[in-house]
């Protein structure tokens, strides 16, 4: 049988996932010494790691070329989910927050009837958040430093990922709503793979869950 293929988001989530797999007893030497290779074996070769950008992890899993994937909840929320989300891995924690100029409180910001403009890299996340509050907003997608939008008068506020909030403070912005949505790394599975390779996937997920609990 072909190796169970798992797509990992390159960078921090890749390193944390490999650390978790090593704790679970898998030999990840090939990934540690990967060079420029993007497809690598781990363990006894019964698992194959594919290194990809976050949004591509979802694409590969949805289309069945990878059985599993590790991706942040932020990417899942923004890009939809034609797959199964089977495990919260507990690392890569941060949050979506609403921030703007002037130190306005949440009560002040959410009051009134005028349409507000929100700048963000995550338009679907922003729309869903404000729809939940029954507010009409105009969303402007920003690819780079979203903090610039309120400083330049382009937007009333931003929705962005926050860890410490230091970037916001250094640019004169304050948090209006601190917990728009929590984020962490998730293990996702292709719908067909979860049926056809159920035993293998559940065994791997169980090992990862046990190690996650030990480290929490």
Biotite code that builds the C-alpha atoms (Angstrom):
import biotite.structure as struc

atoms = struc.array([
    struc.Atom([0.000, 0.000, 0.000], chain_id="A", res_id=1, res_name="UNK", atom_name="CA", element="C"),
    struc.Atom([1.223, 3.491, -0.795], chain_id="A", res_id=2, res_name="UNK", atom_name="CA", element="C"),
    struc.Atom([2.442, 5.637, 2.117], chain_id="A", res_id=3, res_name="UNK", atom_name="CA", element="C"),
    struc.Atom([-0.060, 7.667, 4.101], chain_id="A", res_id=4, res_name="UNK", atom_name="CA", element="C"),
    struc.Atom([0.584, 11.181, 2.812], chain_id="A", res_id=5, res_name="UNK", atom_name="CA", element="C"),
    struc.Atom([0.369, 14.204, 5.124], chain_id="A", res_id=6, res_name="UNK", atom_name="CA", element="C"),
    struc.Atom([0.752, 17.803, 3.947], chain_id="A", res_id=7, res_name="UNK", atom_name="CA", element="C"),
    struc.Atom([2.412, 20.160, 6.432], chain_id="A", res_id=8, res_name="UNK", atom_name="CA", element="C"),
    struc.Atom([2.282, 23.951, 6.418], chain_id="A", res_id=9, res_name="UNK", atom_name="CA", element="C"),
    struc.Atom([5.888, 25.058, 5.923], chain_id="A", res_id=10, res_name="UNK", atom_name="CA", element="C"),
    struc.Atom([7.566, 27.001, 8.710], chain_id="A", res_id=11, res_name="UNK", atom_name="CA", element="C"),
    struc.Atom([6.528, 27.052, 12.339], chain_id="A", res_id=12, res_name="UNK", atom_name="CA", element="C"),
    struc.Atom([3.690, 24.538, 12.008], chain_id="A", res_id=13, res_name="UNK", atom_name="CA", element="C"),
    struc.Atom([6.005, 22.190, 10.115], chain_id="A", res_id=14, res_name="UNK", atom_name="CA", element="C"),
    struc.Atom([8.593, 22.311, 12.912], chain_id="A", res_id=15, res_name="UNK", atom_name="CA", element="C"),
    struc.Atom([6.007, 21.841, 15.663], chain_id="A", res_id=16, res_name="UNK", atom_name="CA", element="C"),
    struc.Atom([4.369, 18.937, 13.829], chain_id="A", res_id=17, res_name="UNK", atom_name="CA", element="C"),
    struc.Atom([7.693, 17.205, 13.250], chain_id="A", res_id=18, res_name="UNK", atom_name="CA", element="C"),
    struc.Atom([8.512, 17.651, 16.937], chain_id="A", res_id=19, res_name="UNK", atom_name="CA", element="C"),
    struc.Atom([5.186, 16.065, 17.848], chain_id="A", res_id=20, res_name="UNK", atom_name="CA", element="C"),
    struc.Atom([5.736, 13.151, 15.463], chain_id="A", res_id=21, res_name="UNK", atom_name="CA", element="C"),
    struc.Atom([9.223, 12.562, 16.835], chain_id="A", res_id=22, res_name="UNK", atom_name="CA", element="C"),
    struc.Atom([7.806, 12.508, 20.366], chain_id="A", res_id=23, res_name="UNK", atom_name="CA", element="C"),
    struc.Atom([5.348, 9.888, 19.134], chain_id="A", res_id=24, res_name="UNK", atom_name="CA", element="C"),
    struc.Atom([8.260, 7.704, 18.014], chain_id="A", res_id=25, res_name="UNK", atom_name="CA", element="C"),
    struc.Atom([8.546, 8.500, 14.298], chain_id="A", res_id=26, res_name="UNK", atom_name="CA", element="C"),
    struc.Atom([11.977, 8.956, 12.721], chain_id="A", res_id=27, res_name="UNK", atom_name="CA", element="C"),
    struc.Atom([11.819, 12.367, 11.018], chain_id="A", res_id=28, res_name="UNK", atom_name="CA", element="C"),
    struc.Atom([15.504, 12.624, 10.081], chain_id="A", res_id=29, res_name="UNK", atom_name="CA", element="C"),
    struc.Atom([14.705, 12.995, 6.380], chain_id="A", res_id=30, res_name="UNK", atom_name="CA", element="C"),
    struc.Atom([12.575, 16.080, 7.103], chain_id="A", res_id=31, res_name="UNK", atom_name="CA", element="C"),
    struc.Atom([15.143, 17.564, 9.472], chain_id="A", res_id=32, res_name="UNK", atom_name="CA", element="C"),
    struc.Atom([17.764, 17.216, 6.720], chain_id="A", res_id=33, res_name="UNK", atom_name="CA", element="C"),
    struc.Atom([15.438, 17.982, 3.805], chain_id="A", res_id=34, res_name="UNK", atom_name="CA", element="C"),
    struc.Atom([17.502, 20.517, 1.903], chain_id="A", res_id=35, res_name="UNK", atom_name="CA", element="C"),
    struc.Atom([15.196, 21.680, -0.909], chain_id="A", res_id=36, res_name="UNK", atom_name="CA", element="C"),
    struc.Atom([13.130, 18.493, -1.086], chain_id="A", res_id=37, res_name="UNK", atom_name="CA", element="C"),
    struc.Atom([9.378, 18.909, -0.627], chain_id="A", res_id=38, res_name="UNK", atom_name="CA", element="C"),
    struc.Atom([8.241, 15.256, -0.385], chain_id="A", res_id=39, res_name="UNK", atom_name="CA", element="C"),
    struc.Atom([9.977, 13.192, 2.283], chain_id="A", res_id=40, res_name="UNK", atom_name="CA", element="C"),
    struc.Atom([9.487, 9.875, 4.107], chain_id="A", res_id=41, res_name="UNK", atom_name="CA", element="C"),
    struc.Atom([9.150, 9.551, 7.881], chain_id="A", res_id=42, res_name="UNK", atom_name="CA", element="C"),
    struc.Atom([9.035, 6.535, 10.150], chain_id="A", res_id=43, res_name="UNK", atom_name="CA", element="C"),
    struc.Atom([9.598, 3.310, 8.224], chain_id="A", res_id=44, res_name="UNK", atom_name="CA", element="C"),
    struc.Atom([8.467, 4.931, 4.976], chain_id="A", res_id=45, res_name="UNK", atom_name="CA", element="C"),
    struc.Atom([4.824, 4.169, 5.680], chain_id="A", res_id=46, res_name="UNK", atom_name="CA", element="C"),
    struc.Atom([4.168, 7.911, 6.015], chain_id="A", res_id=47, res_name="UNK", atom_name="CA", element="C"),
    struc.Atom([5.156, 10.590, 3.523], chain_id="A", res_id=48, res_name="UNK", atom_name="CA", element="C"),
    struc.Atom([5.372, 14.297, 4.330], chain_id="A", res_id=49, res_name="UNK", atom_name="CA", element="C"),
    struc.Atom([4.563, 16.980, 1.754], chain_id="A", res_id=50, res_name="UNK", atom_name="CA", element="C"),
    struc.Atom([5.708, 20.527, 2.574], chain_id="A", res_id=51, res_name="UNK", atom_name="CA", element="C"),
    struc.Atom([3.409, 23.258, 1.253], chain_id="A", res_id=52, res_name="UNK", atom_name="CA", element="C"),
    struc.Atom([1.960, 26.709, 1.864], chain_id="A", res_id=53, res_name="UNK", atom_name="CA", element="C"),
    struc.Atom([-1.063, 26.830, 4.155], chain_id="A", res_id=54, res_name="UNK", atom_name="CA", element="C"),
    struc.Atom([-3.791, 27.339, 1.535], chain_id="A", res_id=55, res_name="UNK", atom_name="CA", element="C"),
    struc.Atom([-2.222, 24.651, -0.670], chain_id="A", res_id=56, res_name="UNK", atom_name="CA", element="C"),
    struc.Atom([-2.386, 22.152, 2.202], chain_id="A", res_id=57, res_name="UNK", atom_name="CA", element="C"),
    struc.Atom([-6.173, 22.469, 2.074], chain_id="A", res_id=58, res_name="UNK", atom_name="CA", element="C"),
    struc.Atom([-6.189, 22.145, -1.735], chain_id="A", res_id=59, res_name="UNK", atom_name="CA", element="C"),
    struc.Atom([-4.092, 18.963, -1.649], chain_id="A", res_id=60, res_name="UNK", atom_name="CA", element="C"),
    struc.Atom([-6.250, 17.385, 1.047], chain_id="A", res_id=61, res_name="UNK", atom_name="CA", element="C"),
    struc.Atom([-9.560, 18.376, -0.565], chain_id="A", res_id=62, res_name="UNK", atom_name="CA", element="C"),
    struc.Atom([-8.462, 16.914, -3.899], chain_id="A", res_id=63, res_name="UNK", atom_name="CA", element="C"),
    struc.Atom([-7.211, 13.671, -2.379], chain_id="A", res_id=64, res_name="UNK", atom_name="CA", element="C"),
    struc.Atom([-3.534, 13.853, -3.344], chain_id="A", res_id=65, res_name="UNK", atom_name="CA", element="C"),
    struc.Atom([-2.781, 14.043, 0.385], chain_id="A", res_id=66, res_name="UNK", atom_name="CA", element="C"),
    struc.Atom([-4.669, 11.986, 2.958], chain_id="A", res_id=67, res_name="UNK", atom_name="CA", element="C"),
    struc.Atom([-4.013, 14.362, 5.850], chain_id="A", res_id=68, res_name="UNK", atom_name="CA", element="C"),
    struc.Atom([-2.883, 17.912, 6.439], chain_id="A", res_id=69, res_name="UNK", atom_name="CA", element="C"),
    struc.Atom([-1.741, 20.192, 9.242], chain_id="A", res_id=70, res_name="UNK", atom_name="CA", element="C"),
    struc.Atom([-2.960, 23.761, 8.852], chain_id="A", res_id=71, res_name="UNK", atom_name="CA", element="C"),
    struc.Atom([-3.950, 26.710, 11.026], chain_id="A", res_id=72, res_name="UNK", atom_name="CA", element="C"),
    struc.Atom([-7.581, 27.281, 11.937], chain_id="A", res_id=73, res_name="UNK", atom_name="CA", element="C"),
    struc.Atom([-7.265, 30.727, 10.338], chain_id="A", res_id=74, res_name="UNK", atom_name="CA", element="C"),
    struc.Atom([-6.714, 29.140, 6.917], chain_id="A", res_id=75, res_name="UNK", atom_name="CA", element="C"),
    struc.Atom([-9.608, 26.746, 7.477], chain_id="A", res_id=76, res_name="UNK", atom_name="CA", element="C"),
    struc.Atom([-11.961, 29.587, 8.430], chain_id="A", res_id=77, res_name="UNK", atom_name="CA", element="C"),
    struc.Atom([-10.988, 31.672, 5.416], chain_id="A", res_id=78, res_name="UNK", atom_name="CA", element="C"),
    struc.Atom([-10.876, 28.958, 2.751], chain_id="A", res_id=79, res_name="UNK", atom_name="CA", element="C"),
    struc.Atom([-13.780, 26.677, 3.620], chain_id="A", res_id=80, res_name="UNK", atom_name="CA", element="C"),
    struc.Atom([-13.722, 23.052, 4.589], chain_id="A", res_id=81, res_name="UNK", atom_name="CA", element="C"),
    struc.Atom([-14.561, 20.183, 2.224], chain_id="A", res_id=82, res_name="UNK", atom_name="CA", element="C"),
    struc.Atom([-12.691, 17.813, 4.535], chain_id="A", res_id=83, res_name="UNK", atom_name="CA", element="C"),
    struc.Atom([-12.815, 16.532, 8.102], chain_id="A", res_id=84, res_name="UNK", atom_name="CA", element="C"),
    struc.Atom([-11.165, 18.469, 10.907], chain_id="A", res_id=85, res_name="UNK", atom_name="CA", element="C"),
    struc.Atom([-10.173, 15.647, 13.242], chain_id="A", res_id=86, res_name="UNK", atom_name="CA", element="C"),
    struc.Atom([-7.788, 17.044, 15.850], chain_id="A", res_id=87, res_name="UNK", atom_name="CA", element="C"),
    struc.Atom([-6.764, 20.298, 17.529], chain_id="A", res_id=88, res_name="UNK", atom_name="CA", element="C"),
    struc.Atom([-2.993, 19.904, 17.839], chain_id="A", res_id=89, res_name="UNK", atom_name="CA", element="C"),
    struc.Atom([-2.719, 22.586, 20.507], chain_id="A", res_id=90, res_name="UNK", atom_name="CA", element="C"),
    struc.Atom([0.220, 24.540, 19.038], chain_id="A", res_id=91, res_name="UNK", atom_name="CA", element="C"),
    struc.Atom([0.408, 27.580, 16.762], chain_id="A", res_id=92, res_name="UNK", atom_name="CA", element="C"),
    struc.Atom([-1.948, 29.382, 19.115], chain_id="A", res_id=93, res_name="UNK", atom_name="CA", element="C"),
    struc.Atom([-2.973, 32.959, 18.412], chain_id="A", res_id=94, res_name="UNK", atom_name="CA", element="C"),
    struc.Atom([-6.254, 34.753, 17.723], chain_id="A", res_id=95, res_name="UNK", atom_name="CA", element="C"),
    struc.Atom([-8.176, 36.972, 15.362], chain_id="A", res_id=96, res_name="UNK", atom_name="CA", element="C"),
    struc.Atom([-8.757, 40.432, 16.807], chain_id="A", res_id=97, res_name="UNK", atom_name="CA", element="C"),
    struc.Atom([-10.499, 43.627, 15.753], chain_id="A", res_id=98, res_name="UNK", atom_name="CA", element="C"),
    struc.Atom([-8.320, 46.739, 16.117], chain_id="A", res_id=99, res_name="UNK", atom_name="CA", element="C"),
    struc.Atom([-8.417, 50.406, 15.208], chain_id="A", res_id=100, res_name="UNK", atom_name="CA", element="C"),
    struc.Atom([-7.293, 53.944, 16.055], chain_id="A", res_id=101, res_name="UNK", atom_name="CA", element="C"),
    struc.Atom([-8.387, 56.122, 18.935], chain_id="A", res_id=102, res_name="UNK", atom_name="CA", element="C"),
    struc.Atom([-8.849, 53.645, 21.759], chain_id="A", res_id=103, res_name="UNK", atom_name="CA", element="C"),
    struc.Atom([-12.556, 53.123, 21.086], chain_id="A", res_id=104, res_name="UNK", atom_name="CA", element="C"),
    struc.Atom([-14.349, 50.528, 23.188], chain_id="A", res_id=105, res_name="UNK", atom_name="CA", element="C"),
    struc.Atom([-16.239, 47.635, 21.622], chain_id="A", res_id=106, res_name="UNK", atom_name="CA", element="C"),
    struc.Atom([-19.511, 49.238, 22.700], chain_id="A", res_id=107, res_name="UNK", atom_name="CA", element="C"),
    struc.Atom([-18.641, 52.480, 20.902], chain_id="A", res_id=108, res_name="UNK", atom_name="CA", element="C"),
    struc.Atom([-17.470, 50.725, 17.772], chain_id="A", res_id=109, res_name="UNK", atom_name="CA", element="C"),
    struc.Atom([-20.448, 48.402, 17.420], chain_id="A", res_id=110, res_name="UNK", atom_name="CA", element="C"),
    struc.Atom([-23.041, 51.115, 18.135], chain_id="A", res_id=111, res_name="UNK", atom_name="CA", element="C"),
    struc.Atom([-24.706, 53.229, 15.464], chain_id="A", res_id=112, res_name="UNK", atom_name="CA", element="C"),
    struc.Atom([-26.107, 52.404, 12.048], chain_id="A", res_id=113, res_name="UNK", atom_name="CA", element="C"),
    struc.Atom([-23.478, 53.662, 9.629], chain_id="A", res_id=114, res_name="UNK", atom_name="CA", element="C"),
    struc.Atom([-21.596, 51.172, 7.461], chain_id="A", res_id=115, res_name="UNK", atom_name="CA", element="C"),
    struc.Atom([-18.045, 50.612, 8.644], chain_id="A", res_id=116, res_name="UNK", atom_name="CA", element="C"),
    struc.Atom([-15.068, 49.711, 6.484], chain_id="A", res_id=117, res_name="UNK", atom_name="CA", element="C"),
    struc.Atom([-12.870, 46.833, 7.605], chain_id="A", res_id=118, res_name="UNK", atom_name="CA", element="C"),
    struc.Atom([-9.458, 46.042, 6.142], chain_id="A", res_id=119, res_name="UNK", atom_name="CA", element="C"),
    struc.Atom([-8.159, 42.492, 6.430], chain_id="A", res_id=120, res_name="UNK", atom_name="CA", element="C"),
    struc.Atom([-6.246, 39.661, 4.820], chain_id="A", res_id=121, res_name="UNK", atom_name="CA", element="C"),
    struc.Atom([-9.175, 37.426, 5.787], chain_id="A", res_id=122, res_name="UNK", atom_name="CA", element="C"),
    struc.Atom([-12.376, 38.826, 4.202], chain_id="A", res_id=123, res_name="UNK", atom_name="CA", element="C"),
    struc.Atom([-14.493, 35.728, 4.861], chain_id="A", res_id=124, res_name="UNK", atom_name="CA", element="C"),
    struc.Atom([-13.531, 35.672, 8.540], chain_id="A", res_id=125, res_name="UNK", atom_name="CA", element="C"),
    struc.Atom([-14.360, 39.385, 8.871], chain_id="A", res_id=126, res_name="UNK", atom_name="CA", element="C"),
    struc.Atom([-17.712, 39.069, 7.091], chain_id="A", res_id=127, res_name="UNK", atom_name="CA", element="C"),
    struc.Atom([-18.779, 36.087, 9.182], chain_id="A", res_id=128, res_name="UNK", atom_name="CA", element="C"),
    struc.Atom([-17.831, 37.867, 12.397], chain_id="A", res_id=129, res_name="UNK", atom_name="CA", element="C"),
    struc.Atom([-19.810, 41.015, 11.607], chain_id="A", res_id=130, res_name="UNK", atom_name="CA", element="C"),
    struc.Atom([-22.756, 39.074, 10.191], chain_id="A", res_id=131, res_name="UNK", atom_name="CA", element="C"),
    struc.Atom([-22.950, 37.376, 13.582], chain_id="A", res_id=132, res_name="UNK", atom_name="CA", element="C"),
    struc.Atom([-23.350, 40.843, 15.094], chain_id="A", res_id=133, res_name="UNK", atom_name="CA", element="C"),
    struc.Atom([-25.949, 41.892, 12.525], chain_id="A", res_id=134, res_name="UNK", atom_name="CA", element="C"),
    struc.Atom([-23.702, 44.647, 11.150], chain_id="A", res_id=135, res_name="UNK", atom_name="CA", element="C"),
    struc.Atom([-23.275, 45.820, 7.572], chain_id="A", res_id=136, res_name="UNK", atom_name="CA", element="C"),
    struc.Atom([-19.632, 46.338, 6.654], chain_id="A", res_id=137, res_name="UNK", atom_name="CA", element="C"),
    struc.Atom([-17.514, 47.038, 3.618], chain_id="A", res_id=138, res_name="UNK", atom_name="CA", element="C"),
    struc.Atom([-14.492, 44.750, 3.424], chain_id="A", res_id=139, res_name="UNK", atom_name="CA", element="C"),
    struc.Atom([-11.241, 45.751, 1.754], chain_id="A", res_id=140, res_name="UNK", atom_name="CA", element="C"),
    struc.Atom([-8.694, 42.970, 1.278], chain_id="A", res_id=141, res_name="UNK", atom_name="CA", element="C"),
    struc.Atom([-5.103, 43.911, 2.072], chain_id="A", res_id=142, res_name="UNK", atom_name="CA", element="C"),
    struc.Atom([-2.214, 41.638, 1.135], chain_id="A", res_id=143, res_name="UNK", atom_name="CA", element="C"),
    struc.Atom([0.578, 43.341, 3.057], chain_id="A", res_id=144, res_name="UNK", atom_name="CA", element="C"),
    struc.Atom([0.722, 45.253, 6.348], chain_id="A", res_id=145, res_name="UNK", atom_name="CA", element="C"),
    struc.Atom([-2.941, 45.603, 7.188], chain_id="A", res_id=146, res_name="UNK", atom_name="CA", element="C"),
    struc.Atom([-2.123, 48.042, 10.018], chain_id="A", res_id=147, res_name="UNK", atom_name="CA", element="C"),
    struc.Atom([-1.605, 50.756, 7.410], chain_id="A", res_id=148, res_name="UNK", atom_name="CA", element="C"),
    struc.Atom([-5.284, 50.856, 6.403], chain_id="A", res_id=149, res_name="UNK", atom_name="CA", element="C"),
    struc.Atom([-6.684, 52.727, 9.441], chain_id="A", res_id=150, res_name="UNK", atom_name="CA", element="C"),
    struc.Atom([-3.556, 54.882, 9.704], chain_id="A", res_id=151, res_name="UNK", atom_name="CA", element="C"),
    struc.Atom([-4.082, 56.102, 6.132], chain_id="A", res_id=152, res_name="UNK", atom_name="CA", element="C"),
    struc.Atom([-7.828, 56.569, 6.587], chain_id="A", res_id=153, res_name="UNK", atom_name="CA", element="C"),
    struc.Atom([-8.731, 53.664, 4.287], chain_id="A", res_id=154, res_name="UNK", atom_name="CA", element="C"),
    struc.Atom([-10.614, 51.701, 6.957], chain_id="A", res_id=155, res_name="UNK", atom_name="CA", element="C"),
    struc.Atom([-12.300, 52.178, 10.327], chain_id="A", res_id=156, res_name="UNK", atom_name="CA", element="C"),
    struc.Atom([-10.635, 49.075, 11.727], chain_id="A", res_id=157, res_name="UNK", atom_name="CA", element="C"),
    struc.Atom([-8.833, 45.859, 10.834], chain_id="A", res_id=158, res_name="UNK", atom_name="CA", element="C"),
    struc.Atom([-9.386, 42.170, 11.508], chain_id="A", res_id=159, res_name="UNK", atom_name="CA", element="C"),
    struc.Atom([-6.048, 40.404, 11.773], chain_id="A", res_id=160, res_name="UNK", atom_name="CA", element="C"),
    struc.Atom([-4.123, 37.671, 13.563], chain_id="A", res_id=161, res_name="UNK", atom_name="CA", element="C"),
    struc.Atom([-2.662, 38.797, 16.884], chain_id="A", res_id=162, res_name="UNK", atom_name="CA", element="C"),
    struc.Atom([-0.171, 37.067, 19.158], chain_id="A", res_id=163, res_name="UNK", atom_name="CA", element="C"),
    struc.Atom([1.280, 39.677, 21.518], chain_id="A", res_id=164, res_name="UNK", atom_name="CA", element="C"),
    struc.Atom([-0.288, 42.843, 20.092], chain_id="A", res_id=165, res_name="UNK", atom_name="CA", element="C"),
    struc.Atom([3.100, 44.586, 19.934], chain_id="A", res_id=166, res_name="UNK", atom_name="CA", element="C"),
    struc.Atom([2.812, 45.407, 16.206], chain_id="A", res_id=167, res_name="UNK", atom_name="CA", element="C"),
    struc.Atom([-0.544, 47.074, 16.811], chain_id="A", res_id=168, res_name="UNK", atom_name="CA", element="C"),
    struc.Atom([0.788, 49.130, 19.716], chain_id="A", res_id=169, res_name="UNK", atom_name="CA", element="C"),
    struc.Atom([3.886, 50.246, 17.804], chain_id="A", res_id=170, res_name="UNK", atom_name="CA", element="C"),
    struc.Atom([1.621, 51.553, 15.047], chain_id="A", res_id=171, res_name="UNK", atom_name="CA", element="C"),
    struc.Atom([-0.766, 53.409, 17.346], chain_id="A", res_id=172, res_name="UNK", atom_name="CA", element="C"),
    struc.Atom([-3.625, 50.902, 17.118], chain_id="A", res_id=173, res_name="UNK", atom_name="CA", element="C"),
    struc.Atom([-5.594, 49.402, 19.992], chain_id="A", res_id=174, res_name="UNK", atom_name="CA", element="C"),
    struc.Atom([-7.622, 46.226, 20.231], chain_id="A", res_id=175, res_name="UNK", atom_name="CA", element="C"),
    struc.Atom([-11.393, 46.743, 20.126], chain_id="A", res_id=176, res_name="UNK", atom_name="CA", element="C"),
    struc.Atom([-12.454, 43.087, 20.276], chain_id="A", res_id=177, res_name="UNK", atom_name="CA", element="C"),
    struc.Atom([-9.726, 40.777, 21.546], chain_id="A", res_id=178, res_name="UNK", atom_name="CA", element="C"),
    struc.Atom([-11.144, 37.388, 20.687], chain_id="A", res_id=179, res_name="UNK", atom_name="CA", element="C"),
    struc.Atom([-12.869, 37.410, 17.316], chain_id="A", res_id=180, res_name="UNK", atom_name="CA", element="C"),
    struc.Atom([-11.835, 33.757, 17.026], chain_id="A", res_id=181, res_name="UNK", atom_name="CA", element="C"),
    struc.Atom([-9.126, 31.551, 18.576], chain_id="A", res_id=182, res_name="UNK", atom_name="CA", element="C"),
    struc.Atom([-6.579, 29.915, 16.270], chain_id="A", res_id=183, res_name="UNK", atom_name="CA", element="C"),
    struc.Atom([-4.407, 26.815, 16.559], chain_id="A", res_id=184, res_name="UNK", atom_name="CA", element="C"),
    struc.Atom([-3.033, 24.090, 14.287], chain_id="A", res_id=185, res_name="UNK", atom_name="CA", element="C"),
    struc.Atom([-5.508, 21.426, 13.184], chain_id="A", res_id=186, res_name="UNK", atom_name="CA", element="C"),
    struc.Atom([-5.132, 17.958, 11.697], chain_id="A", res_id=187, res_name="UNK", atom_name="CA", element="C"),
    struc.Atom([-7.474, 17.590, 8.723], chain_id="A", res_id=188, res_name="UNK", atom_name="CA", element="C"),
    struc.Atom([-8.348, 14.531, 6.618], chain_id="A", res_id=189, res_name="UNK", atom_name="CA", element="C"),
    struc.Atom([-9.595, 13.905, 3.097], chain_id="A", res_id=190, res_name="UNK", atom_name="CA", element="C"),
    struc.Atom([-13.154, 12.548, 3.227], chain_id="A", res_id=191, res_name="UNK", atom_name="CA", element="C"),
    struc.Atom([-12.435, 9.490, 1.068], chain_id="A", res_id=192, res_name="UNK", atom_name="CA", element="C"),
    struc.Atom([-9.157, 8.720, 2.847], chain_id="A", res_id=193, res_name="UNK", atom_name="CA", element="C"),
    struc.Atom([-10.933, 8.768, 6.192], chain_id="A", res_id=194, res_name="UNK", atom_name="CA", element="C"),
    struc.Atom([-13.121, 5.922, 4.943], chain_id="A", res_id=195, res_name="UNK", atom_name="CA", element="C"),
    struc.Atom([-10.555, 3.935, 2.964], chain_id="A", res_id=196, res_name="UNK", atom_name="CA", element="C"),
    struc.Atom([-7.629, 4.318, 5.402], chain_id="A", res_id=197, res_name="UNK", atom_name="CA", element="C"),
    struc.Atom([-9.578, 4.773, 8.604], chain_id="A", res_id=198, res_name="UNK", atom_name="CA", element="C"),
    struc.Atom([-7.429, 2.485, 10.780], chain_id="A", res_id=199, res_name="UNK", atom_name="CA", element="C"),
    struc.Atom([-4.135, 4.107, 9.707], chain_id="A", res_id=200, res_name="UNK", atom_name="CA", element="C"),
    struc.Atom([-5.439, 7.637, 10.150], chain_id="A", res_id=201, res_name="UNK", atom_name="CA", element="C"),
    struc.Atom([-6.986, 6.922, 13.542], chain_id="A", res_id=202, res_name="UNK", atom_name="CA", element="C"),
    struc.Atom([-3.777, 5.260, 14.771], chain_id="A", res_id=203, res_name="UNK", atom_name="CA", element="C"),
    struc.Atom([-1.666, 8.268, 13.764], chain_id="A", res_id=204, res_name="UNK", atom_name="CA", element="C"),
    struc.Atom([-4.180, 10.751, 15.164], chain_id="A", res_id=205, res_name="UNK", atom_name="CA", element="C"),
    struc.Atom([-4.311, 8.871, 18.458], chain_id="A", res_id=206, res_name="UNK", atom_name="CA", element="C"),
    struc.Atom([-0.517, 8.964, 18.825], chain_id="A", res_id=207, res_name="UNK", atom_name="CA", element="C"),
    struc.Atom([-0.472, 12.678, 18.051], chain_id="A", res_id=208, res_name="UNK", atom_name="CA", element="C"),
    struc.Atom([-3.284, 13.328, 20.525], chain_id="A", res_id=209, res_name="UNK", atom_name="CA", element="C"),
    struc.Atom([-1.469, 11.403, 23.278], chain_id="A", res_id=210, res_name="UNK", atom_name="CA", element="C"),
    struc.Atom([1.691, 13.437, 22.749], chain_id="A", res_id=211, res_name="UNK", atom_name="CA", element="C"),
    struc.Atom([-0.293, 16.669, 22.616], chain_id="A", res_id=212, res_name="UNK", atom_name="CA", element="C"),
    struc.Atom([-1.814, 15.887, 26.000], chain_id="A", res_id=213, res_name="UNK", atom_name="CA", element="C"),
    struc.Atom([1.599, 15.111, 27.483], chain_id="A", res_id=214, res_name="UNK", atom_name="CA", element="C"),
    struc.Atom([2.982, 18.472, 26.365], chain_id="A", res_id=215, res_name="UNK", atom_name="CA", element="C"),
    struc.Atom([-0.044, 20.552, 27.409], chain_id="A", res_id=216, res_name="UNK", atom_name="CA", element="C"),
])
